[in-house]
Amino acid sequence: MLFDYQKAQRMKERYPSGTRIRLDSMDDPYAPIAPGTEGTVDFVDDIGTLHCTFDNGRTLGVVPGEDSFSVLSRPAPSEPEESPTPQFGMRME
């Protein structure tokens, strides 16, 4: 599989930290996780692998296109915090 920077960036945007997933299938003979196991995306690395903590305590990378999963929920977008901007000793409104 060739590295595709733009694809990895799309994965980071599509699956932000906190996204909940359900694993449908995983083709990993060394450390498979059972179908139906749910988990939370911790982060997406620079090649697009979703690093997850599963509800059974396991942590493992999920590879889109190799492993099959469904998104259960995504975190609410965070709103930027507003802080008063002092200018000349006054709060601007």
N, C-alpha and C positions, 0 to 999 in steps of 0.2 A: 504494500500500500504506500503510495507516495504521499509525502507531507504536503498539505494544502493549508497555508496560513489563513486564507479567507474562510475556508470551511471550519477551521478551529475557532475562529472569531465568531462565526454564526452559532456554533455549538455553545460557546460561552454566553451569548446573548439569549439563546433559546432555553438553556438549562441553567439558570443562575443558582447560586448557593441557596439551599432551602427548598428546591423543587422536589416534590415527592414522586417517586416512580414505583411501578410494580414490574418485576422481572417476569417476562413471558418465557424466555428460554436463553440459555447461555451455553455456548460451545467451548467449555473450558474443562479439559479432562483432569487437570490438577487441582482445581479449587472451585468446582461448580456450586452454584447457589440454586436451590430448588425453585422451580417455576411458582409464581404467586407470591414470592417473598417481596415485601415492600421495604423501601429505604429512602434515604434523603441524600440528595446531591450535596457534597461538601464543596467541591470545586471542579472546574473543567481545566485540564492541563493544556499545554501549547500544541498538542497534536489532536485534541478533541476528545480525549477519554474522560468520561464522567467518573470521578472518584466519589464513591458513595459509602455511607454507613447504613447497613441494613438493620432492620428491626430485630434480627436474631443475634446482633452483636458483631457480625462479620463486616469487614471493610474490603472492598474490591473495586477495581476499575471496570466500568461497563463501556464497551466499545460500540457506538452507534454503527449500524451496518453489519456488524458481526453478531452482536447480542440483540435480542428482541426485548423491548420493554414498552410500557405505557406510562404516560404522564397522568398522575392522579391530581396534582395541584401544583400551582406555582406561587411563590411568595408575592405578596402585594408589593407593587413598586414603592420604593421609599421616596418620600417627598423631601426636597432639600430643606434643611433647617434654616429658619429665618433668624437672624440675629440683628440686633440694632446696629446701625452703622453710624458711629459717631463722626460728626464732621463739625469742626469748630466748636466742640463741646456740646453739640445739640444732636438729638436723635432725628434722623430724617424719616419722613413718612410719605 
